Amino acid sequence: MPEDPADVSWREAVRGAAALLADAGVPSPDVDARLLAEHVLAGPLVTAERPGPDQLTDFAALVDRRRRREPLQHLTGEMFFRHLRLVSEPGAFVVRPETEMVAEEAITAARQLPAPRVVDLCTGSGAIALAVATEVPTAAVWAVELSPQALAVAARNVADLAPHVTLVPGDAATALPELDGTVDVVVSNPPYVPPDAVPHDPEVRDHDPDLALYGGGTDGLDVPRAVLLTAARLLRPGGTVVMEHAEVQAAAARAACVQTGAFSDVRTVRDLTGRDRMVVARRG
């Protein structure tokens, strides 16, 4: 990008930034360049305006960080999930679009009841819990998270969007014994990456917390199995569990449900790209 702001318009600056990001392998360089510019502007990009010296300096610094594959969400401090704008900071998993369908399954199950109780295990930033709380206003929602850093991000999002959500610090494996047998829906996007399947994308590999990625055990399913056991404990008869997993883990996730001895109607649900994305089951 030209260094003299007098010689560059926002349109030219964004175009030059997009070229730099494309050369660095950023998957959506044009969109990212525009969003970084709008972050600097704190508003919509007006292509007829020219950036001031400080704006161009700030923009160039952000573009360089994105070029080095720092997540866009960490640079702008926000991420979007369904209809929500969430705070995003290092220490909490950057929520992905495919998880929106996991939330959708939980929301659909919760809407069948007048005042459902919903628990989100491994809540991270609070995205799923907040989607449920805002789209099913009659729901009582608990959100459980082990990481203090992620819990701090979730607390900001809860305060901004749905203060009635109950945040619970602690391990999903032992959470909320006081609710045993009374919950209508348990939903979770737990860590499930196997130890030998290090993510390819630098944004995930280098910036998402290991605690939110790697599920433990040779198959990455130690934490998901613990989540299913907790769901079996928390759910009332007829309650629903919804748990995200990797595409290649569909059969193993269904088997883990069956092995608890607690679930029936065990099925795999695909995401919008047609990939096996979650296991859904009913408490017997």
C-alpha positions in Angstrom: 0.0 0.0 0.0 1.3 3.6 -0.7 2.7 5.1 2.4 1.5 8.7 1.8 -2.2 9.0 2.7 -2.5 11.9 0.2 -1.8 9.4 -2.6 -4.3 6.7 -1.7 -8.1 6.4 -1.4 -9.8 3.9 0.9 -10.7 1.9 -2.2 -7.0 1.7 -3.2 -5.9 0.9 0.3 -8.3 -2.0 0.6 -7.4 -3.3 -2.8 -3.7 -3.3 -2.0 -4.4 -4.9 1.4 -6.5 -7.6 -0.2 -3.6 -8.4 -2.6 -1.2 -8.8 0.4 -3.6 -11.0 2.2 -4.2 -13.2 -0.9 -0.4 -13.6 -1.3 -0.2 -14.8 2.3 -2.9 -17.4 1.7 -5.7 -15.8 3.7 -8.9 -17.6 2.6 -11.1 -14.4 2.2 -8.7 -11.6 1.5 -11.2 -9.1 0.0 -13.7 -9.5 2.8 -11.0 -9.4 5.5 -9.4 -6.2 4.0 -12.8 -4.5 3.9 -13.7 -5.5 7.5 -10.3 -4.3 8.8 -10.8 -1.0 7.1 -14.3 -0.7 8.6 -12.9 -1.5 12.0 -10.4 1.4 11.7 -13.2 3.7 10.5 -15.6 2.4 13.2 -18.3 2.4 10.5 -19.1 1.5 6.9 -16.4 1.9 4.3 -17.0 5.1 2.3 -14.8 4.6 -0.8 -14.8 8.3 -1.7 -13.0 9.3 1.5 -9.3 9.2 1.9 -7.7 7.8 5.1 -5.9 10.1 7.4 -2.3 9.4 8.3 -3.2 7.7 11.6 -5.9 5.7 10.0 -3.6 4.4 7.3 -1.0 3.5 9.9 -3.5 1.6 12.0 -4.9 -0.2 8.9 -1.5 -1.2 7.7 -0.6 -2.6 11.1 -3.9 -4.7 11.2 -3.3 -5.9 7.7 0.2 -7.1 8.6 -1.1 -9.0 11.6 -3.8 -10.6 9.5 -1.2 -11.4 6.8 0.7 -13.3 9.5 -2.6 -15.2 10.0 -3.8 -13.8 13.3 -7.5 -14.4 13.3 -9.7 -11.6 11.9 -11.9 -11.9 15.0 -9.0 -11.2 17.3 -8.1 -8.1 15.3 -11.7 -6.6 15.2 -12.6 -7.9 18.7 -15.9 -9.3 17.4 -17.4 -12.4 15.8 -20.8 -13.3 14.5 -22.9 -16.3 15.3 -26.5 -16.6 14.0 -28.0 -13.2 14.8 -25.5 -12.4 17.5 -22.4 -10.1 17.6 -20.1 -11.6 20.2 -16.9 -10.3 21.8 -13.9 -12.2 20.6 -10.5 -12.3 22.4 -7.5 -14.6 22.6 -8.3 -17.4 25.1 -11.7 -18.3 23.8 -12.4 -20.5 20.7 -13.4 -18.6 17.6 -16.8 -20.0 16.8 -17.3 -21.4 13.3 -20.4 -21.2 11.0 -20.9 -25.0 11.1 -21.7 -24.8 14.9 -24.8 -22.7 14.0 -26.5 -25.9 13.0 -25.7 -27.4 16.4 -27.4 -24.5 18.1 -30.3 -24.8 15.7 -30.9 -28.4 16.8 -30.8 -27.4 20.5 -33.1 -24.5 19.8 -35.6 -26.7 17.9 -35.7 -29.1 20.8 -36.1 -26.4 23.4 -39.0 -24.7 21.5 -41.1 -27.9 22.1 -41.5 -26.9 25.7 -43.0 -23.9 27.4 -40.2 -23.3 29.9 -37.2 -25.5 28.9 -34.1 -26.0 30.9 -31.0 -26.0 28.7 -27.3 -26.7 29.6 -24.4 -25.8 27.3 -21.3 -27.7 28.2 -17.9 -26.4 27.1 -19.5 -23.1 26.3 -16.3 -21.2 25.4 -17.4 -17.7 24.4 -21.0 -18.5 25.3 -22.2 -18.6 21.7 -24.5 -21.6 21.8 -25.9 -20.7 25.2 -26.6 -17.2 24.1 -28.2 -18.3 20.8 -30.6 -20.5 22.8 -31.3 -17.8 25.4 -32.1 -15.1 22.9 -34.1 -17.3 20.4 -36.0 -19.2 23.1 -36.8 -16.4 25.6 -38.6 -18.7 28.0 -35.6 -21.0 28.4 -33.5 -21.2 31.6 -29.9 -21.6 30.4 -26.8 -22.7 32.1 -23.4 -22.4 30.4 -20.4 -24.4 31.8 -16.7 -23.6 31.0 -13.4 -24.8 32.5 -11.0 -22.2 31.1 -10.9 -18.9 33.1 -9.9 -17.0 30.0 -12.8 -18.3 28.0 -15.1 -17.8 31.0 -14.1 -14.1 31.1 -15.1 -13.7 27.4 -18.3 -15.5 28.0 -19.1 -13.3 30.9 -18.8 -10.2 28.7 -21.1 -11.7 26.1 -23.6 -12.8 28.7 -23.7 -9.3 30.3 -24.2 -7.7 26.8 -26.8 -10.1 25.4 -28.6 -12.2 28.0 -27.8 -11.5 31.6 -30.2 -14.2 32.8 -27.9 -17.0 31.5 -26.1 -18.7 34.4 -22.4 -19.0 33.9 -20.8 -21.9 35.7 -17.0 -22.3 36.1 -16.0 -25.9 36.1 -15.5 -29.2 34.4 -18.2 -30.5 32.1 -17.6 -34.0 33.5 -18.8 -33.0 37.0 -21.0 -30.0 36.3 -24.3 -29.1 37.9 -25.2 -32.1 40.0 -28.0 -30.1 41.5 -29.8 -30.3 38.1 -29.5 -34.1 37.7 -32.6 -35.5 36.0 -34.3 -32.1 35.4 -32.7 -30.7 32.2 -34.6 -30.8 28.9 -31.7 -30.1 26.5 -27.9 -30.6 26.8 -25.9 -29.1 24.0 -22.1 -29.0 23.5 -19.4 -28.1 21.1 -16.6 -29.9 23.1 -12.9 -30.2 22.1 -12.7 -33.2 19.8 -9.5 -33.0 17.7 -7.3 -36.1 18.0 -3.7 -35.5 19.1 -2.3 -36.4 15.7 -4.7 -34.3 13.7 -3.2 -30.8 14.2 -5.4 -28.3 12.4 -3.9 -27.0 9.1 -5.2 -23.5 9.3 -2.8 -21.2 11.3 -5.7 -19.3 12.7 -6.9 -22.4 14.4 -3.6 -24.2 15.1 -1.7 -21.2 16.5 -4.4 -19.1 18.1 -7.3 -21.2 19.3 -6.6 -22.6 22.8 -5.5 -26.2 23.0 -8.0 -26.8 25.7 -10.8 -25.9 23.2 -9.3 -28.1 20.4 -7.9 -31.4 21.6 -10.4 -33.8 23.1 -8.0 -36.2 24.7 -7.3 -39.9 24.0 -6.0 -41.4 20.8 -9.3 -40.6 19.0 -9.9 -37.1 20.5 -13.2 -38.3 22.1 -12.3 -38.5 25.8 -14.0 -35.1 26.6 -17.0 -35.8 24.3 -17.5 -39.1 26.1 -17.5 -37.3 29.4 -20.0 -34.8 28.0 -22.3 -37.6 27.0 -22.1 -39.1 30.5 -22.9 -35.8 32.0 -25.8 -35.3 29.6 -27.1 -38.8 30.6 -27.0 -37.6 34.3 -28.5 -34.2 33.7 -31.3 -35.0 31.3 -34.8 -36.0 32.3 -36.4 -39.0 30.5 -37.2 -37.8 27.0 -34.6 -35.0 27.1 -32.3 -34.3 24.1 -28.6 -34.2 23.8 -26.9 -32.4 20.9 -23.1 -32.7 20.5 -20.8 -31.5 17.8 -18.0 -33.7 16.4 -15.6 -34.0 13.5 -16.9 -35.4 10.2 -14.9 -38.6 10.6 -16.1 -39.2 14.2 -19.8 -39.7 13.4 -19.9 -43.5 14.0 -17.7 -43.3 17.1 -19.9 -40.5 18.5 -23.0 -42.6 18.0 -21.3 -45.6 19.6 -20.3 -43.5 22.6 -24.0 -42.5 23.0 -25.1 -46.1 22.9 -22.4 -47.2 25.3 -23.8 -44.9 28.0 -26.9 -47.1 28.1 -29.0 -44.0 28.5 -29.9 -42.9 25.0 -32.2 -43.9 22.3 -33.0 -42.6 18.8 -29.3 -41.9 18.3 -28.7 -40.2 15.0 -26.1 -38.2 13.1 -27.1 -34.8 11.7 -25.2 -33.0 8.9 -24.3 -29.4 8.6 -25.2 -27.1 5.7 -22.2 -28.3 3.7 -23.5 -31.9 4.0 -20.8 -33.0 6.4 -21.6 -35.2 9.4 -21.5 -32.6 12.2 -23.3 -33.7 15.3 -24.9 -36.6 17.2 -28.4 -36.1 18.5 -30.1 -38.5 20.9 -33.0 -38.8 23.3 -32.7 -39.8 27.0 -34.4 -43.1 27.6 
